[in-house]
Amino acid sequence: MGNDNISVPIGIFDSGIGGLTVLEAVKEQLPAEDLVYLADQENVPYGSRSLAEVRSLSVGVTRYLLDQGAKLIVVACNTASAAALHHLREVFPQVPFVGMEPAVKPAAEHTRSGVVGVLATPATFQGELYASVIERFAAGVEVLQDTCPGLVMEIDAGNLATSRVRAILERSLDPMLVRGIDTVVLGCTHFPFVIPTIEKIVGPNVRVIDPSPAVARQVQCLLDANGLVASNSQVGQRRYLTTGDPAKFGLLLRQLTGDSAEAGQLVWEGGVLKEESGD
């Protein structure tokens, strides 16, 4: 298709700012690609919502990103991937999707103690995707799970290195350490933002797995397979959208990624995302 792909973006979405960890990895892997990031902050966190509700929200977000011309959709949210990825592929069969899958396979392959920990939201643990991953890859490995209650909201507020965040992580990780974990799988895209605190708690002998680089590699594979790789040699453009407060999102964006771009405002109307009309 040649130059037809020059300004055709990759769409990336999450309920909040967690998916920025995936956006950064995609940007590093594919610097020429234009990216549109949509944070559904009005409904954060998805992890406390029903599977049906997450599916409905994910369909609405996907429709909006496709209306923006997205050639591939990254579901940069473990909860939405667990609840909605299969559904999205049925509703939009022509669209390439990349979702988040808890990195249990590499954890199980490399564990020496035979005990690994997974940190994720309740909806991720309840989803069929997670059950399938455990069944396929975790035979003979003890998998300990924790939902880190409150951590997503703390990170979405920009609280990364506070005593409260450390207390949440210690409550989750200390019992796992007692039982001998040597690997921690981050099953929520928000959690890589607090890797420094996690590493301080678990120490140097416990491996912490961030799935974002593997997701970025999968994006490149799908673009290659579908002939959708951007043909321009310049650095791709990034656009940010939120259903929350654009000013607060902008502050978090600068804090977390160093990007000083402004975010556009979207609103939900009858299950459909629309641009906020300024008066």
MOBELNOR-V191027 format. One line per field, one symbol per residue. phi: phi as a letter, one per 30 degrees, with the letter a starting at -180 (. if undefined). A space follows every 50 residues. Layout:
phi->???
//
This chain:
phi->.iddceccdccbbadbceddddeddddddbddddbccbcdddcdcddccd ddddddddddddedddddjecaccddaddddddbdddddddbddcdcbcc bedddddddcdcdibbcbcadeddddddddedddddbcdicdccbachej deddddciccbddddddeddddcedddddjdbbbcccbdddedceededd ddidccdcccdeedddddeddddddcicddcdcdddcbbbbbcccedddd ddeddcbidcdccdccbdbhicdbddddc
//
